[in-house]
Amino acid sequence: MIDNYVNLGQQLNENIFMKDKVVIITGASSGIGLACVKEFSSRQAKVVMASRNIVKLHEIEKELKKVNKNILSVKTDVTEVEDCHHLVDETLRVFGAIDILINNAGISMRASFDSVQLDVLKKLMDVNFWGTVYCTKFALPHLIKNGGSLIGVSSIAGFKGLPGRTGYSASKFAMQGFLETIRIENLRNGLHVMVVAPGFTSSNIRKAALDANGSNQNESPRDEEKLMAPETVARAIIRGIRFRRRNMILSWEGKILVLFQRMLPKTIDWLAYREMAREPNSPFK
């Protein structure tokens, strides 16, 4: 009973805090992005959804506008500079401000480095790293003006290189280094910068992950029903924004890995190798 009251109180505080905040969410048509859209919308934020799949965005928008009229869909390919500029311009045109930018758009891969084509690695960097850079570049002045929050949805792969994920790890390491530098450059002006590292989360990212030749692998190597729910990640992001957290590692496995990788680096290397090798059709069998 007490826990129920605590949860209700937390929900009410979050609703008050998020009401009328203008939030841009990239990769908004599925997975963590869609979960964020729904969670922020339920708290009466002004939500801007960005994705290449504008048809899906309009379907989501139609449903959400039944309870929140302040929803905007913007077709956006984050690898295109002009698309990211347009996304920010449209947000300002409709809502007049930007309080939160969630850089969530991302793709993954699974292949050993010796077999992967170089254009696959470039695509990972274009989406995961440069997409974050482009959106941040145009949104940053407006975030600074409002003392807002700049968020990067990363991964444990951004803290620890994972075998079979060279492009993914490289792009997430790059994203985190970029965001950390932005944080330090803006220490004096109230900008909040947060990196979020979910555990394996149930979403379409593994089915859409690229193989060595750049094709979608089309099936997940993991039991999606046992993975973290995207709604859990979305609620954690909202709490992190409210309390202006710096880094959020959302899984116990991730926390243990980050804690011990400097103390027992060889052991952690082998644990990472064994975990990836256990996946069906792993390139490390």
C-alpha positions as CSV (number, residue, x, y, z in Angstrom):
1,M,0.0,0.0,0.0
2,I,2.8,2.4,0.9
3,D,4.6,1.6,-2.3
4,N,1.5,2.4,-4.3
5,Y,1.3,5.8,-2.7
6,V,5.0,6.5,-3.3
7,N,4.6,5.5,-7.0
8,L,1.5,7.6,-7.3
9,G,3.3,10.6,-5.8
10,Q,6.2,10.1,-8.1
11,Q,3.9,10.0,-11.1
12,L,2.1,13.2,-10.1
13,N,5.4,15.0,-9.6
14,E,6.6,13.8,-13.0
15,N,3.4,14.9,-14.6
16,I,3.7,18.4,-13.1
17,F,7.4,18.6,-14.1
18,M,6.9,17.5,-17.7
19,K,3.7,19.4,-18.5
20,D,4.1,21.6,-21.5
21,K,7.8,20.7,-21.9
22,V,8.8,20.6,-25.5
23,V,10.6,17.3,-26.2
24,I,12.1,16.0,-29.5
25,I,12.5,12.2,-29.8
26,T,14.4,10.7,-32.7
27,G,13.8,7.1,-33.7
28,A,10.2,7.7,-32.5
29,S,8.3,5.1,-34.5
30,S,9.2,2.0,-32.5
31,G,11.0,0.6,-29.5
32,I,12.4,2.9,-26.9
33,G,11.6,5.9,-29.0
34,L,7.9,5.0,-29.2
35,A,7.8,4.2,-25.5
36,C,9.3,7.6,-24.8
37,V,6.7,9.3,-27.0
38,K,3.9,7.6,-25.1
39,E,5.3,8.3,-21.6
40,F,6.0,12.0,-22.3
41,S,2.7,12.4,-24.0
42,S,0.8,10.9,-21.0
43,R,2.5,13.6,-18.8
44,Q,1.2,16.3,-21.2
45,A,4.5,17.2,-22.7
46,K,4.6,18.7,-26.2
47,V,6.1,15.9,-28.1
48,V,7.9,16.1,-31.5
49,M,8.3,12.7,-33.1
50,A,11.1,12.2,-35.6
51,S,11.6,9.2,-37.9
52,R,12.0,8.2,-41.5
53,N,8.6,6.3,-41.3
54,I,6.2,9.3,-41.5
55,V,3.2,6.9,-42.2
56,K,3.8,5.2,-38.8
57,L,4.3,8.6,-37.1
58,H,1.0,9.8,-38.4
59,E,-0.8,6.7,-37.1
60,I,0.8,7.2,-33.7
61,E,0.0,10.9,-33.7
62,K,-3.7,10.2,-34.5
63,E,-4.0,7.9,-31.5
64,L,-2.1,10.1,-29.1
65,K,-4.1,13.3,-30.0
66,K,-7.2,11.8,-28.4
67,V,-5.7,12.8,-25.1
68,N,-2.9,15.2,-26.0
69,K,-3.2,17.7,-28.8
70,N,0.4,18.8,-28.6
71,I,1.9,16.1,-30.9
72,L,4.0,16.8,-34.0
73,S,5.3,14.4,-36.6
74,V,8.4,15.3,-38.6
75,K,9.8,13.0,-41.3
76,T,13.5,12.9,-40.4
77,D,16.5,10.9,-41.6
78,V,19.1,11.8,-38.9
79,T,22.0,11.0,-41.3
80,E,20.9,14.1,-43.4
81,V,22.0,17.5,-42.1
82,E,19.1,19.3,-43.6
83,D,16.6,16.9,-42.2
84,C,17.9,17.5,-38.7
85,H,17.9,21.3,-39.3
86,H,14.3,21.0,-40.5
87,L,13.3,19.0,-37.5
88,V,14.5,21.8,-35.1
89,D,12.9,24.5,-37.3
90,E,9.6,22.8,-37.4
91,T,9.6,22.3,-33.6
92,L,10.3,26.0,-33.1
93,R,7.7,27.0,-35.6
94,V,4.9,24.9,-33.9
95,F,5.9,25.1,-30.3
96,G,8.3,28.0,-30.0
97,A,10.9,26.3,-27.8
98,I,12.9,23.2,-27.2
99,D,13.4,21.8,-23.6
100,I,14.5,18.3,-24.2
101,L,16.3,16.5,-27.1
102,I,16.4,12.7,-26.9
103,N,18.9,11.3,-29.4
104,N,17.5,7.8,-29.7
105,A,17.6,6.9,-33.4
106,G,20.1,4.0,-33.8
107,I,20.9,0.8,-35.6
108,S,22.9,-2.2,-34.6
109,M,25.0,-4.9,-36.3
110,R,26.4,-8.4,-35.8
111,A,29.4,-9.6,-37.6
112,S,33.1,-10.1,-36.9
113,F,35.3,-7.2,-38.0
114,D,37.3,-9.4,-40.4
115,S,34.2,-10.2,-42.4
116,V,32.1,-7.0,-42.2
117,Q,32.1,-4.6,-45.2
118,L,33.3,-1.1,-44.4
119,D,30.2,0.6,-45.6
120,V,28.3,-1.2,-42.8
121,L,30.5,0.4,-40.2
122,K,30.1,3.8,-41.9
123,K,26.3,3.4,-41.8
124,L,26.4,2.7,-38.1
125,M,28.5,5.9,-37.5
126,D,26.2,7.9,-39.7
127,V,23.1,7.0,-37.8
128,N,24.3,6.5,-34.2
129,F,27.0,9.2,-34.0
130,W,26.5,11.8,-36.7
131,G,22.7,11.7,-36.2
132,T,23.3,12.7,-32.6
133,V,25.8,15.4,-33.7
134,Y,23.5,16.9,-36.3
135,C,20.4,17.1,-34.1
136,T,22.4,18.5,-31.2
137,K,24.1,21.1,-33.3
138,F,20.8,22.8,-34.3
139,A,18.9,22.2,-31.0
140,L,21.7,23.2,-28.6
141,P,21.2,27.0,-28.5
142,H,17.6,26.5,-27.7
143,L,18.3,23.9,-25.0
144,I,20.9,26.2,-23.4
145,K,18.4,29.1,-23.5
146,N,15.9,27.0,-21.5
147,G,18.4,25.2,-19.2
148,G,17.1,22.1,-20.9
149,S,18.2,18.5,-21.2
150,L,20.3,16.8,-23.9
151,I,20.0,13.0,-23.8
152,G,21.8,10.3,-25.7
153,V,20.4,6.7,-25.6
154,S,23.6,4.6,-25.7
155,S,24.4,1.1,-24.6
156,I,26.8,-0.9,-22.5
157,A,28.6,-1.2,-25.8
158,G,29.5,2.5,-25.3
159,F,31.4,1.6,-22.1
160,K,32.8,-1.8,-23.2
161,G,33.7,-3.0,-26.7
162,L,31.5,-6.0,-27.6
163,P,32.7,-8.7,-30.0
164,G,30.6,-8.8,-33.2
165,R,29.5,-5.2,-32.6
166,T,32.6,-3.2,-33.8
167,G,30.6,-0.5,-35.6
168,Y,28.0,-0.4,-32.8
169,S,30.5,-0.1,-30.0
170,A,32.6,2.5,-31.9
171,S,29.5,4.6,-32.6
172,K,28.3,4.5,-29.0
173,F,31.8,5.3,-27.7
174,A,31.9,8.3,-30.1
175,M,28.4,9.4,-29.0
176,Q,29.4,9.3,-25.3
177,G,32.6,11.1,-25.8
178,F,30.8,13.8,-27.8
179,L,28.1,14.3,-25.2
180,E,30.6,14.3,-22.3
181,T,32.5,17.1,-24.1
182,I,29.3,19.1,-24.7
183,R,28.5,18.7,-20.9
184,I,31.9,20.1,-19.9
185,E,31.8,23.0,-22.4
186,N,28.5,24.1,-20.9
187,L,29.1,23.7,-17.2
188,R,28.4,27.3,-16.6
189,N,25.1,27.7,-18.4
190,G,22.8,25.1,-16.8
191,L,22.6,22.6,-19.7
192,H,21.8,19.1,-18.5
193,V,23.5,16.3,-20.5
194,M,22.7,12.6,-19.7
195,V,23.8,9.3,-21.3
196,V,21.4,6.4,-20.8
197,A,22.7,2.8,-21.2
198,P,19.8,0.3,-21.2
199,G,20.4,-3.4,-21.0
200,F,19.2,-5.6,-23.9
201,T,15.8,-4.1,-24.5
202,S,12.8,-5.7,-26.3
203,S,12.6,-3.8,-29.6
204,N,13.1,-4.1,-33.3
205,I,16.8,-3.2,-33.2
206,R,18.1,-6.7,-33.3
207,K,15.8,-7.8,-36.2
208,A,16.9,-4.6,-38.1
209,A,20.6,-5.1,-37.2
210,L,22.9,-5.3,-40.1
211,D,25.0,-8.4,-41.0
212,A,28.4,-8.5,-42.6
213,N,27.0,-7.5,-46.0
214,G,24.7,-4.8,-44.7
215,S,21.4,-6.8,-44.9
216,N,19.0,-6.9,-42.0
217,Q,19.4,-10.1,-40.0
218,N,15.6,-10.2,-39.7
219,E,15.5,-12.3,-36.5
220,S,16.6,-11.7,-33.0
221,P,19.4,-13.9,-31.5
222,R,17.8,-13.3,-28.1
223,D,14.5,-14.2,-26.3
224,E,12.8,-10.8,-26.6
225,E,10.2,-11.7,-24.0
226,K,12.9,-11.9,-21.3
227,L,14.5,-8.6,-22.2
228,M,14.0,-5.1,-20.6
229,A,10.7,-3.5,-21.6
230,P,11.1,-0.2,-23.6
231,E,8.5,1.4,-21.2
232,T,10.9,0.7,-18.3
233,V,13.7,2.6,-20.2
234,A,11.3,5.5,-21.1
235,R,10.3,5.9,-17.4
236,A,13.9,5.8,-16.3
237,I,14.8,8.5,-18.8
238,I,12.0,10.7,-17.4
239,R,13.3,10.2,-13.9
240,G,16.8,11.0,-15.0
241,I,15.7,14.2,-16.6
242,R,13.8,15.3,-13.6
243,F,16.7,14.7,-11.3
244,R,19.3,15.8,-13.9
245,R,21.4,12.6,-13.8
246,R,24.6,12.4,-15.7
247,N,24.8,8.7,-16.6
248,M,22.2,6.0,-16.1
249,I,23.2,2.3,-16.5
250,L,19.9,0.5,-16.3
251,S,20.9,-3.2,-16.0
252,W,22.7,-5.0,-13.2
253,E,24.9,-6.8,-15.7
254,G,25.9,-3.4,-17.2
255,K,26.7,-1.9,-13.8
256,I,28.8,-4.9,-12.8
257,L,30.6,-4.8,-16.2
258,V,31.4,-1.1,-15.9
259,L,32.5,-1.4,-12.3
260,F,34.8,-4.3,-12.8
261,Q,36.3,-3.7,-16.2
262,R,39.1,-1.6,-14.8
263,M,39.7,-4.0,-11.9
264,L,39.5,-7.3,-13.8
265,P,39.9,-6.3,-17.5
266,K,40.9,-9.7,-18.8
267,T,38.1,-11.4,-17.0
268,I,35.5,-9.0,-18.3
269,D,36.9,-9.4,-21.8
270,W,36.3,-13.2,-21.6
271,L,32.8,-12.7,-20.1
272,A,31.9,-10.4,-22.9
273,Y,33.2,-12.9,-25.4
274,R,31.3,-15.8,-23.9
275,E,28.1,-13.9,-23.7
276,M,28.2,-12.9,-27.4
277,A,29.4,-16.4,-28.4
278,R,26.3,-18.0,-26.7
279,E,24.0,-16.3,-29.2
280,P,22.5,-18.5,-32.0
281,N,24.6,-18.3,-35.2
282,S,27.3,-16.2,-33.4
283,P,30.3,-15.4,-35.6
284,F,32.4,-16.6,-32.6
285,K,31.3,-20.2,-32.3
